[in-house]
Amino acid sequence: MKKLILLLFVFLLSGPAYSWQQVVIEEQFVENQSRGQLRDRALESGFREAVSLEVQRIVPGISEDRQSALLDHIDGHVGPLVQGYRQASWKENDSVLILDMEVNIDTDSLRSLLQKTGVYYTSESLWPYDFNTRGASPADFSLLQKLQLITGTMVDGNAATILSLAKTADGLWNGSIIHDDISRSASGNDLDQVWFDLWEYFFSRPEIKSSFMQSLVLTTSGWSATDAIMNFDRMLETWDREIEHKNIISVYSGVHSLEASWQIRSLSPELLLERLENYLSAREIDYNTEH
């Protein structure tokens, strides 16, 4: 007879996900700039590069131009995403300061930013939308092109998603987004604020997220100890592209081994199944997935 094991400590040990990124930064010496100022500039560049590398790890399909535009947009969030750094070494010559270090990035918070901007969901295929605008200047249209690049959207007059933006004479933006039963309005003086307010709401809707992801239940058997299950659960945390969310459902003590199951939402189910096969089969763990 199977016995249910209450692994409360698994949930207590589960916490925010972090990732270490190795970066090497070269900064040119600037006249009238102190070494302290140069080091601060090198650190800032290193943090931005570490976030850039973590973006590439989470959404490997993102283009260079899109990533650059994204980093410009989230520039004010880079500091909070950095949890610390270690093993920093400094080298100097007559004209260059070289910084080599490992930077700890808050993966959960970065993934949340990527989801809010749409990047997480549209890194492999653009989302079509019908676009109406009034009162926009040439400079506004230039910004809109950059915002579209970040979000991963493309204008299509036959699309089911309709976005409308109107700029008043005093510079206030009013916008709305409609898709079937989804409706959202926003207003503000900053075009990018209104844009992301609308798209963040849109991509947060379960019916939209479900169009990008599949839900499945993973059941496993053959574990020799609860530590092995916990290690696998922590491993799943690092599969950022394959798993959008996971939750351990149960752990049972079988006759000769332990059994465990997870509820998983996957953005790339084929890649997930490939990784499961490589990891679990090598450890002689039997598994099954059900949608």
TAWO-V315882 format. One record per run of one state. SS is the DSSP state (H for helix, E for strand, L for the rest). FROM is the first residue (numbers start at 1). TO is the last residue. If there is no record, write none. Layout:
BEGIN
<<SS FROM TO> <SS FROM TO>>
END
This chain:
BEGIN
<<L 1 2> <E 3 4> <L 5 7> <H 8 13> <L 14 17> <E 18 28> <L 29 34> <H 35 58> <L 59 63> <H 64 73> <L 74 74> <H 75 81> <E 82 92> <L 93 95> <E 96 106> <H 107 117> <L 118 118> <H 119 122> <L 123 126> <E 127 134> <L 135 137> <H 138 151> <L 152 152> <E 153 155> <L 156 161> <E 162 167> <L 168 172> <E 173 179> <L 180 181> <E 182 188> <L 189 190> <H 191 204> <L 205 205> <H 206 212> <L 213 213> <E 214 223> <L 224 225> <H 226 237> <L 238 244> <E 245 253> <L 254 257> <E 258 266> <L 267 268> <H 269 282> <L 283 285> <E 286 290> <L 291 291>>
END
